Amino acid sequence: MDDIVRQAMAKWPNVPDCYGWLGLDSRGQWWMRDDRAQALGTFQSGIPGAKGSVLRHDKLIEFIQRNCEADALGCWYFQNGPQRVYIELEATPHIWRIADDFVVCSHTGTEAHVHKCLMDEKGKVYLCTHLGLGLVHSLDVPKAADALALAIWTLEEVVEADMPAQYGYVMSPQERHKASQQA
């Protein structure tokens, strides 16, 4: 986490959390979700416009990626100064890219060590690593197949709906927050 972020957290310790405004898609792209986008539906809904606008500012993306982590409940967030901006996930907290030599990196650029390779009932491929679970980027699925063919990794089957609970992440912190407010 950046020092400037830690300093802001110390200076303003009681800033309310932010929900629904930031999303990570299945290709590792960040999305800004304004009120209009949120009114159209959830990030995961597939409704045109509900995802919001894809972020293109490299420095902002780098700042977000340096300052992301998960809370104790498995909700991923970006620490934006003193405020936690919770992240809506389209798939998983990490999107993996696989190099030709089978080195795996997260969408953030962080290298990961693979523990196991998984495939769900829809044929989506995931890697469980020391950083956590992530979806393999669609362009890199052939490289994952090569790693399996070379016995670098072995394949286990999983059920997509079971994965958030099994691997400890929350797809929609916003929905979780709404449910806790109504309870």
Residue frames relative to the residue before (quaternion, step in Angstrom):
aa qw qx qy qz dx dy dz
M 1.0000 0.0000 0.0000 0.0000 0.00 0.00 0.00
D 0.5294 -0.6526 0.4475 0.3058 3.58 -1.00 0.86
D 0.5772 -0.5986 0.4344 0.3460 3.60 -1.09 0.72
I 0.6347 0.5395 -0.3376 0.4383 3.59 0.95 -0.81
V 0.6241 0.5230 -0.3289 0.4783 3.59 1.12 -0.67
R 0.6507 0.5089 -0.3182 0.4651 3.62 0.91 -0.86
Q 0.6447 0.5218 -0.3163 0.4605 3.59 0.99 -0.85
A 0.6576 0.5020 -0.3102 0.4684 3.60 0.96 -0.84
M 0.6309 0.5322 -0.3334 0.4557 3.60 1.02 -0.77
A 0.6643 0.4958 -0.2992 0.4726 3.58 1.01 -0.82
K 0.6814 0.5025 -0.2851 0.4493 3.57 0.98 -0.86
W 0.7932 0.1298 -0.0472 0.5931 3.61 1.02 -0.84
P 0.0639 -0.8739 0.4809 0.0307 3.62 0.34 1.19
N 0.7602 0.4123 -0.2042 0.4588 3.62 1.13 -0.44
V 0.2810 0.7550 -0.5390 0.2460 3.60 1.01 0.73
P 0.4663 -0.7001 0.4553 0.2916 3.62 -0.79 0.95
D 0.5431 -0.6125 0.4723 0.3267 3.55 -1.20 0.63
C 0.3106 -0.7344 0.5819 0.1599 3.54 -1.27 0.57
Y 0.0835 -0.8107 0.5795 0.0062 3.58 -0.84 1.00
G 0.8301 0.3167 -0.2125 0.4069 3.53 -1.20 0.67
W 0.6337 0.6017 -0.3111 0.3735 3.59 1.21 -0.31
L 0.7700 0.2627 -0.1466 0.5627 3.61 1.21 -0.28
G 0.0219 -0.8090 0.5873 -0.0140 3.56 -0.94 0.91
L 0.2209 -0.7318 0.6300 0.1372 3.53 -1.30 0.54
D 0.2425 -0.8061 0.5226 0.1354 3.59 -0.59 1.10
S 0.7051 -0.4959 0.3254 0.3886 3.55 -1.33 0.10
R 0.6680 0.4438 -0.3055 0.5132 3.59 1.29 0.08
G 0.5837 -0.6239 0.3513 0.3829 3.58 1.30 0.27
Q 0.4932 0.6401 -0.4383 0.3936 3.57 1.21 0.45
W 0.3666 -0.7154 0.5589 0.2037 3.54 -1.12 0.78
W 0.1401 -0.7889 0.5971 0.0389 3.55 -1.06 0.87
M 0.2602 -0.7225 0.6212 0.1565 3.56 -1.05 0.88
R 0.1352 -0.8162 0.5614 0.0189 3.55 -0.73 1.14
D 0.1702 -0.7999 0.5697 0.0813 3.58 -0.25 1.25
D 0.7590 -0.3740 0.2607 0.4649 3.59 -1.30 -0.02
R 0.6402 0.5363 -0.3273 0.4420 3.59 0.97 -0.87
A 0.6634 0.4947 -0.3065 0.4704 3.60 0.88 -0.91
Q 0.6705 0.5006 -0.3040 0.4554 3.59 0.88 -0.89
A 0.6375 0.5366 -0.3260 0.4466 3.60 1.07 -0.72
L 0.6268 0.5538 -0.3333 0.4350 3.59 1.15 -0.55
G 0.7268 -0.3630 0.2516 0.5260 3.61 1.09 -0.59
T 0.6830 -0.4695 0.3557 0.4319 3.54 -1.31 -0.02
F 0.6611 -0.5038 0.3823 0.4038 3.56 -1.26 0.38
Q 0.7183 0.4551 -0.2336 0.4716 3.56 1.03 -0.81
S 0.4961 0.7299 -0.3899 0.2628 3.62 1.25 -0.30
G 0.3702 -0.7304 0.4980 0.2855 3.59 1.05 -0.64
I 0.4529 0.6714 -0.4599 0.3641 3.59 1.27 0.10
P 0.5191 -0.6511 0.4453 0.3291 3.61 -0.80 0.96
G 0.8103 0.2495 -0.2191 0.4829 3.55 -0.88 1.04
A 0.5718 0.6268 -0.3822 0.3661 3.61 1.18 -0.41
K 0.5915 0.5656 -0.3763 0.4344 3.59 1.15 -0.45
G 0.4638 -0.6621 0.4610 0.3660 3.59 1.08 -0.68
S 0.6465 -0.4862 0.4078 0.4235 3.54 -1.08 -0.83
V 0.4457 -0.6884 0.5034 0.2721 3.55 -0.88 0.95
L 0.4075 -0.7017 0.5299 0.2468 3.56 -0.99 0.88
R 0.1239 -0.8088 0.5739 0.0346 3.56 -0.97 0.91
H 0.5492 0.6270 -0.3914 0.3899 3.60 1.25 -0.23
D 0.4027 -0.7707 0.4404 0.2233 3.58 -0.28 1.30
K 0.6746 0.4945 -0.3112 0.4510 3.62 0.86 -0.88
L 0.6384 0.5104 -0.3264 0.4748 3.60 1.02 -0.75
I 0.6431 0.5154 -0.3184 0.4685 3.59 0.94 -0.87
E 0.6526 0.5088 -0.3119 0.4669 3.61 0.92 -0.87
F 0.6425 0.5211 -0.3153 0.4650 3.59 1.00 -0.84
I 0.6389 0.5156 -0.3206 0.4725 3.58 0.93 -0.89
Q 0.7132 0.4850 -0.2648 0.4313 3.57 0.78 -1.05
R 0.6451 0.5078 -0.3258 0.4689 3.61 1.12 -0.55
N 0.7791 0.3556 -0.1441 0.4957 3.56 1.12 -0.63
C 0.4666 0.6566 -0.4505 0.3851 3.59 1.11 0.77
E 0.1936 0.7440 -0.6319 0.0979 3.50 -1.20 0.66
A 0.4867 -0.6493 0.4980 0.3058 3.55 -1.31 0.07
D 0.4098 -0.6760 0.5452 0.2791 3.55 -1.17 0.59
A 0.7524 -0.4124 0.2705 0.4367 3.60 -1.29 0.00
L 0.6803 0.4808 -0.2867 0.4730 3.61 1.20 -0.46
G 0.5550 -0.6148 0.3896 0.4028 3.59 1.28 -0.17
C 0.4673 0.6356 -0.4634 0.4037 3.56 1.25 0.40
W 0.2958 -0.7622 0.5526 0.1616 3.58 -0.70 1.09
Y 0.0085 0.8014 -0.5967 0.0405 3.54 -1.05 0.81
F 0.3477 -0.6655 0.6202 0.2270 3.47 -1.42 0.34
Q 0.2847 -0.7516 0.5708 0.1684 3.59 -0.72 1.07
N 0.0666 -0.8116 0.5794 -0.0341 3.56 -0.22 1.35
G 0.7613 -0.2062 0.1041 0.6059 3.55 0.22 1.26
P 0.8210 -0.2037 0.1489 0.5121 3.58 -0.78 -0.98
Q 0.6843 0.5041 -0.2762 0.4488 3.60 1.24 -0.21
R 0.3240 -0.7006 0.6016 0.2055 3.54 -1.08 0.84
V 0.1161 -0.7614 0.6365 0.0422 3.54 -0.84 1.08
Y 0.2631 -0.8061 0.5127 0.1348 3.56 -0.25 1.28
I 0.3601 -0.7672 0.5120 0.1401 3.54 -1.05 0.93
E 0.3071 -0.7080 0.6127 0.1702 3.52 -0.95 1.01
L 0.2042 -0.7985 0.5587 0.0926 3.60 -0.80 1.00
E 0.3459 -0.7083 0.5726 0.2254 3.54 -1.00 0.83
A 0.8131 0.1322 -0.0454 0.5651 3.58 1.03 -0.74
T 0.7778 -0.2057 0.2297 0.5477 3.59 0.26 -1.31
P 0.6499 -0.5409 0.3600 0.3943 3.63 -1.22 0.24
H 0.7572 0.2355 -0.1562 0.5889 3.58 1.22 -0.40
I 0.1428 -0.7226 0.6655 0.1209 3.52 -1.23 0.60
W 0.2468 -0.8205 0.5054 0.1019 3.55 -0.50 1.23
R 0.1613 -0.7149 0.6723 0.1047 3.49 -1.22 0.77
I 0.1949 -0.7852 0.5825 0.0786 3.57 -0.98 0.90
A 0.3266 -0.7458 0.5533 0.1761 3.57 -0.77 1.07
D 0.6994 -0.4752 0.3351 0.4156 3.57 -1.28 0.28
D 0.7081 0.4148 -0.2529 0.5124 3.61 1.16 -0.59
F 0.5446 -0.6684 0.3433 0.3727 3.57 1.36 0.40
V 0.3601 0.6691 -0.5421 0.3589 3.60 1.14 0.56
V 0.2159 -0.7943 0.5626 0.0771 3.56 -0.86 1.04
C 0.0229 -0.7843 0.6198 -0.0131 3.56 -0.97 0.97
S 0.4922 -0.6356 0.5149 0.2978 3.53 -1.17 0.69
H 0.6710 -0.4675 0.3835 0.4292 3.56 -1.29 0.21
T 0.6285 0.5367 -0.3246 0.4600 3.59 1.25 -0.38
G 0.5444 -0.6169 0.3921 0.4116 3.57 1.31 -0.31
T 0.5221 0.6437 -0.4041 0.3870 3.59 1.29 -0.06
E 0.4061 -0.7172 0.5166 0.2322 3.57 -0.81 1.03
A 0.1255 -0.7999 0.5861 0.0301 3.55 -1.06 0.84
H 0.3337 -0.7153 0.5825 0.1942 3.54 -1.24 0.63
V 0.3598 -0.7762 0.4873 0.1746 3.57 -0.56 1.21
H 0.2343 -0.7536 0.6025 0.1195 3.55 -0.99 0.97
K 0.7897 -0.1451 0.1082 0.5861 3.57 1.00 -0.84
C 0.3472 -0.6992 0.5946 0.1924 3.50 -1.36 0.50
L 0.1138 -0.8097 0.5757 0.0092 3.56 -0.91 0.98
M 0.0715 -0.7693 0.6302 0.0770 3.56 -1.23 0.46
D 0.2991 -0.7644 0.5424 0.1789 3.57 -0.88 0.93
E 0.7396 -0.4382 0.2968 0.4158 3.55 -1.36 0.07
K 0.6623 0.4777 -0.3059 0.4895 3.62 1.25 -0.26
G 0.5600 -0.6217 0.3784 0.3958 3.57 1.29 -0.06
K 0.4297 0.6737 -0.4841 0.3565 3.60 1.23 0.25
V 0.2693 -0.7747 0.5593 0.1205 3.54 -1.03 0.89
Y 0.0881 -0.7924 0.6035 -0.0073 3.54 -0.94 1.01
L 0.1862 -0.7411 0.6260 0.1555 3.52 -1.29 0.37
C 0.2302 -0.7194 0.6394 0.1438 3.52 -1.04 0.87
T 0.0056 -0.8217 0.5662 -0.0649 3.58 -0.64 1.14
H 0.6901 -0.4384 0.3499 0.4573 3.56 -1.28 -0.07
L 0.6494 0.4937 -0.3205 0.4814 3.64 1.22 -0.29
G 0.6560 -0.4565 0.3228 0.5070 3.56 1.24 -0.41
L 0.6796 -0.4884 0.3730 0.4006 3.52 -1.35 -0.22
G 0.0911 0.7888 -0.6064 0.0414 3.53 -1.16 0.64
L 0.5027 -0.6171 0.5245 0.3025 3.49 -1.33 0.47
V 0.4119 -0.6617 0.5596 0.2816 3.58 -1.07 0.72
H 0.5236 -0.6316 0.4773 0.3147 3.57 -0.89 1.01
S 0.5870 -0.6257 0.3818 0.3437 3.59 -0.90 0.89
L 0.6555 0.5186 -0.3206 0.4456 3.61 1.04 -0.67
D 0.7274 0.4373 -0.2326 0.4750 3.59 1.20 -0.44
V 0.3729 0.7331 -0.4897 0.2893 3.61 1.22 0.15
P 0.6312 0.5144 -0.3687 0.4484 3.69 0.91 -0.64
K 0.6330 0.5134 -0.3415 0.4681 3.62 1.05 -0.64
A 0.6140 0.5229 -0.3455 0.4798 3.59 1.07 -0.68
A 0.6319 0.5247 -0.3275 0.4672 3.60 1.02 -0.79
D 0.6358 0.5198 -0.3263 0.4681 3.58 1.03 -0.77
A 0.6445 0.5190 -0.3206 0.4610 3.60 0.97 -0.85
L 0.6465 0.5007 -0.3164 0.4808 3.58 1.05 -0.73
A 0.6557 0.5187 -0.3104 0.4524 3.59 0.96 -0.86
L 0.7040 0.4339 -0.2481 0.5046 3.57 1.13 -0.68
A 0.4281 -0.7290 0.4253 0.3233 3.60 1.36 0.07
I 0.2981 0.7284 -0.5445 0.2899 3.58 1.08 0.74
W 0.7625 0.1065 -0.0532 0.6359 3.55 1.14 -0.78
T 0.2637 -0.7097 0.6172 0.2141 3.54 -1.31 0.32
L 0.4147 -0.7393 0.4927 0.1969 3.54 -1.14 0.68
E 0.0779 -0.7565 0.6482 0.0389 3.53 -1.10 0.87
E 0.3887 -0.7105 0.5364 0.2376 3.56 -1.10 0.68
V 0.0460 -0.7789 0.6255 0.0006 3.55 -1.14 0.80
V 0.3905 -0.6639 0.5768 0.2721 3.53 -1.35 0.25
E 0.5220 -0.6878 0.4076 0.2972 3.56 -0.65 1.16
A 0.6861 0.5085 -0.2935 0.4295 3.60 0.83 -0.94
D 0.6715 0.5084 -0.2884 0.4555 3.59 1.17 -0.55
M 0.5416 0.6995 -0.3749 0.2770 3.56 1.17 -0.55
P 0.6397 0.5220 -0.3725 0.4238 3.69 0.79 -0.75
A 0.6919 0.4519 -0.2848 0.4858 3.60 0.86 -0.88
Q 0.6693 0.5190 -0.2990 0.4397 3.57 0.94 -0.89
Y 0.7987 0.2823 -0.1325 0.5146 3.59 0.99 -0.82
G 0.5457 -0.7178 0.3410 0.2658 3.56 1.26 0.45
Y 0.5888 0.5295 -0.4245 0.4391 3.59 0.82 0.95
V 0.3450 -0.7274 0.5646 0.1819 3.55 -1.25 0.56
M 0.4238 -0.7237 0.4900 0.2381 3.58 -0.73 1.07
S 0.8174 0.0778 -0.0054 0.5708 3.58 0.88 -0.92
P 0.2361 -0.7794 0.5665 0.1260 3.58 -0.17 1.23
Q 0.5905 0.5781 -0.3647 0.4290 3.59 1.13 -0.63
E 0.6778 0.4717 -0.2914 0.4829 3.60 0.89 -0.90
R 0.6237 0.5309 -0.3327 0.4674 3.59 1.01 -0.77
H 0.6567 0.5110 -0.3004 0.4662 3.58 0.98 -0.92
K 0.6454 0.5188 -0.3218 0.4590 3.61 0.94 -0.88
A 0.6608 0.5092 -0.3044 0.4597 3.57 0.95 -0.91
S 0.6721 0.4895 -0.3097 0.4612 3.61 0.96 -0.77
Q 0.6290 0.5306 -0.3304 0.4622 3.59 1.16 -0.56
Q 0.6867 0.4774 -0.2748 0.4744 3.58 1.13 -0.66
A 0.6002 0.5938 -0.3541 0.4022 3.59 1.19 -0.44
